[in-house]
Amino acid sequence: MLGTLHDGREIAIKRFFITGKTQTQEVYNEIHIISKAQHKKLVRFLGCCFTNISCFLICEFLANRSLDLILFVKLLSYSIEGPESLLVGYMAPEYLVQGQLIIEKAYVYSFRVLVLEIVSGMKNSTFKQADTDFDSLLHKVWKHYRSNELADVVDPCLRDHELPAKEVSNVLQIGLLCTQASVALRPSMAEVFLMLTANKESDIPIPNQPPFLNATTLEQASSIRSNSANSFVSNTLRVCLDKGKNGGI
């Protein structure tokens, strides 16, 4: 979600649903990490709000800035259009549609975006102008996987280096495994590491079809989450930020 402080600063708001002690500890760990991270290339952590079932993390918002500006301008020099707000293409589907988030498996989903982008040399989300659906990189890779033509997705720059086709296909297949709609079916990062470093002839599990969300679904889901949270955020955000300035967060 996006918001604006009383002083006019734009902010990005990330909502977590907390359903147990484990998730509560994960949220506290993330708050601890991002509150300590200070770098000119990282957005600043401003504060947080808690309810019985939710946590809202508030960071500064940088309009039209995202990871693909690094991947596709400095490295690949591709033309860039304005990226989607809050990196929609990098977010796990359960968070986009339901607002629910299991942090470890959400990171796995985001990792697959980097894997597919690096291997293919293409941006994650390319929206069609003719209708409300978008043909994402994930959709493209899945179609080539089903037709046993994953080699056609590989960045031509990588093909020039004559990389082993089996290894490249395995990496793309691992990327697809990280996008499973069911959180339980996604591998952990430890399992991803083992698959990436295993013998090239090792069998990679067969992925199920990933979830393909259209633009209308994303817009409706975003609207529902925003409406349900806006009243709470507007009433408590200033208080939490003020506490943060005074050392209360």
GIDA-V551630 format. One line per field, one symbol per residue. ss: DSSP state (a for helix, b for strand, c for the rest). A space follows every 10 residues. Layout:
ss->???
This chain:
ss->cbbbcccccb bbbbbbbccc aaaaaaaaaa aaaaaacccc ccccbbbbbb cccbbbbbbb cccccccaaa aaaaaccccc ccccaaaaaa ccaaaaaacc ccaaaaaaaa aaaaaaaaaa ccccccbccc cccbccaaaa aaaaaaccca aaaccaaaac ccccaaaaaa aaaaaaaccc ccaaacccaa aaaaaaaccc cccccccccc ccccaaaaaa aaaaaaaaaa aaaaaaaaaa aaaaacccc
